[in-house]
Amino acid sequence: MTAHTAGKRRTLAAVPGGRAILPVTEITGTAPGPRALITAGIHGGEYPGMAASMELAAALAPEDIAGTLTIIHAANPCAFWARRPELNEEDGKNLNREFPGDPRGTSTERLAHLLMDRFIRRADFYIDCHSGDIHEDLCPHVYYSKACAESVSRASRDMALAADVPYMVPSIAQGGAYNCGAAAGVPSILIEHGGNGLCTEDDVAAFRRDLVRILRRTGVLIGGRFPAEPMKETPREVKKVLYVMAEEDSCWRTALRQGDPVKKGDILGRTTNLFGDERRTYRAEEDGVLLYINTSFALLKGKVAAAYVVI
């Protein structure tokens, strides 16, 4: 619990040894309460959460907050300005694969360490905002960690249930900012809205509504200025997520979209070489629903061609 002098301040947090400068808004409430953290832009091409975080920070005042709310609007600014999918421009690494980071490592490893040590570990609740990347068509969903203490997982799941999305994924992964946060004892979730390098008002508004509901559920958002809007649907917990990985560099074609149902044996997509000669056909191994799918003509070996959930 925190009880400091109320106020709102904007700061720029420099990453030691790198070029990244993080834009941070911190709002200390007029009432004591927990410490909540929101991050957006861990992948620089995932825009709606970044825009929503900026709008929410501008609208909130200390009287709306119990405790402290910290919002990092662009957690990977070098990747954002480079308009590059997944990877940090400084060293070519995926920030979300580098947590908990290394203070003596590469620029991305140092960035992950700063985010983890200075912000995530000090929070009582953590919300990480993502989207489908520049090359991904994505169905809105939310993740919570199961690779952590049961009490932390239970609190994380309770946060996830406040997201107005069709699906909820219990993650057993060890990596990623929110999983590392949960492993460190901080109830943490990752929310996904939007994709394909777009920043539509619908996706930004969906993020704002979810953030308001979750902040209210955790007790950080108080008062009557920002009521929680009714949810259109309660997220359904999925049995598992199946990832279809590209077996070689190739050209990818698919007619499917996020949210489409698939049956075992259905064609997810086909690949060719640069002459148009057919290379591979990728099929669903089980019945499910498409969570996200690659929309880029270029498909690189080892990258996700499609991901679908088994309900």
N, C-alpha and C positions, 0 to 999 in steps of 0.2 A: 504494500500500500504506500502511496505517496501523498504528501501534504506540503507543497511548496508554494511560493508566491505565485499567484495566478497571473497568466499572461500568455501571449503567443509570440513566438520568435522564429525567424527564418535564418538558417545558417548554411554554410558551405563546408562540408567535411572533406578534407583532402586525404587521399590514400597515400601513405608513405611510399616513396620510391616509384610512384606512377603518375599518370596524367589525369586520372579520374578525380573529379570534384563532385561530390554528392549533394544535391539540393534537398535540404531537410527542413520540415516544418515541425515544431514542437509546441503543443498546446497544453499548458498546465492549468487544470481546472480550478474552479472556485471551491470545490468540495474534494475531500480526500477520496482516494480510490485506487484501483489497479493501474498498471502501466501497460498500455497496448501499443503494438507496433504494426504498421502497414508498410509493406514494400511493393513497389511496382517497377517494371522495366529491368528485371534481372536478365531477361532477353531483350535486347535493344529494339527489336522490331515488333514487340507486342504492346500496342499503343493504348487500348481502351482503359486499362487499369491505371495507366499513368495520367491520362486526362481526368479520369474520375477522382484520383487522389488529389490532383491540383484543385479541382472544383470544390471538393469536400473541405480541404484545408482552408480555402479562401472563405467558405461560408461559415465554418464553425468558430465559435468564440469561447473564451474560458468558462463562461456560465453554462455552456452546453456539456462540459466535461467534468467527470469525477475522476481524479487521478491525473494521469498524463497520457496524451496521445502523441506518438511520434510517427511521422509519415515521411518516408523516403520516396520522392517522386520519380527519380530515375536512378536505380541502383547500379546501372551499368552504362554510364553516360557516354563512354567512348564507343560502345557498340551502337547506342542510339544515334549519335551524330554520323556514324559511318553507314547507317541504314543497312546493317548487315545481319542476316539471320543467325541466331544461336550463339555466334562466337564473338569474343572480345577482340576488337581491332588491334589492341596492343600486342597480344601474344598468341592469338588464334585459339584460345581455350574457351570452353563453355562454362560460364560462371557457375551455373547451377550444378555442375559436376565437380566443383572444386571445394565445396564446404566439407569440413569446417575451416579450411584454408591454412595458409602457412605465412607467418609474418616475414619469413626470409625467402619466400619463393618468388615465382614470376608475378607480374603485375596482377593477373587475375587471381592467383592464389592469395596475394596480399589483400586484394579487395574482398575476397570471401572471408578472410580472417577478420578484417575490420568490421564487416557487417555482422559477423557472428559474435565477436568479442565485445564490441562497443554497443551493439544494438539488440541483437536477438537474445543473447543470454540474459540481458537485463530486463527483458519484458516479462509480463505475466500472461499475455496473450499475443499471438502473432498471426497476421493474415498476409499471405503472399499473393499478389495479383498477377495472373498470366493470361495469355491468349494463345490461339493457334499462331504459329510464327508466320513469317512472310509467305511461306510456301504451304501453309496448312489450313484446311477448312475444318472447323471445330464445332462440336456440339457442346453447349455449356455444361460444365460439371464441376465437382468439388472433390478434393482429396483430403483425407485425414490419415494420420500415422497410426499404425498398429505396432510398429517396431520401437516401442517405448514402454514406459511404465503403464500399467493398466489404468491408473487414475488419470494420467495425462492423455492417454488415448480416448478415454471416456469423455473428458472435458473437450478434447478436440472434436470428437464426433458431435457433441452438443452444439458447438459452434457451426459445424458444417451443415447441420439440420436447419439453420437459419438462412441458407443460401437458396434462392429461388431458381433451381436448376433441375433438370430431369434426373441426373445420376450422381451418386456419391461413391467414391472409390476408396476402400480401406487399403492403404499402402503398407507393404512390408519392406519397401526399399530402405536402404541405409543412407543414401545420398540425397542431395537437394537441400535447399535452405530450410524448408518447413520440417522435413524429417530430422535434420540435425537439431533444429530447435526443439522438437518434441523429445528427441533423445537426451537433450540437456535439461528436460523437465518443464519446458514451456509449451502449453497447449497451442498447437499450430495447425493451420490449414492452408491449402492452396486452392484458389478459385480461378476458373477459366471462363472467359467470355470473349467471343469474337475471334478474328484471325485474318489470314491473307494480307497482312500489312495494312488493314483498314482501321479507321477510327470512327465508326459510325455513332450517331447520337443514341441509337437504341442500345448498343453495347455499353457505351459510357454510362447511360442511365441505369442499365441493369446492374453494373458494378456499384454505382452510388446507392441504389436501393439495398443491395446485399450488404454493403459495408455499414449502412445505417442499422439494419436489423441485427447484424452480428455485434456491433459496438453496443447496442442496447442490451442484447442478451448477456454480454460480459459485464455490464454495469458501468462501462466507461462513458457512454452517451446518456445524458440525463435531460430532464426538462421537456417542454412541449414543443419546441421549435422544429424538431426533426422527428416526427412520429414514424414508426415502422409501418410501411405499407403492407397490405395483405399479400400473402404469397399465392401465386397461381398454381404452383405445384410443390409437393414435398419431394426432395431427392430420394430416388430409389437406390438402395445399397446394392452394388453389383457383386457378382460372385467372383469374377476375375476379369482382367484385361489381357487381351492377346495382341501382341505386336508383330506385324508382318515386316520383316527387315529385308532391304534390298540386297540381293546376292552379288551384284556387280553394278558398275556405272552403266547407265542405260537411259533410254527415253521412255517415259511413263505415260500411259493413257488409261483413263478411267472415266466411266459415266456416273459413278456413285458420288453422293454428297453425304456430309455429316448427318447423323440421325437416321440414315436409311437402314432398314432391317436387312440382314443377310442370313442366308441359310447355309448349312454345311455344304461345301462344294461349289457355292456361288463364286463367280469370277469377281475378284476385287479390282484387278487391273492387269494390263499386259505391258510388256516392255519390248523395245526394239533397239537395234544399234543405230548409228547415225546414217546408215543407208536405208533404214526402214525395214530391215530383215527382222522377223519376230525372234525374240530371245527367250522370254519366259512368260508364263501365265501364273498369276498368284491367285489362290483360292482360299476361301474361308474354311477353317478346320472345324468350326462349331457354329451353331446358330447364335446370332447376337445382333448388336446394334452398333453401327459405325460411330466411334467416338471422335476420331479425326482422321483425315486422309490427305496425303500429299497432293497438291495441286500444281506443282511445278513440272514442266516437261522434262527437265533434267532431274534424274533420280540417282543419288550417289550411293555407292556400296556402303553397307552398314547403317544407312539411315532408315527411318520409319517410312514405309510406303503407305501403311494403313494401321490403325489401331481400332479394335472393336471390343465391346464389353459383352460378357455373358451375364444375363440377368438371373 
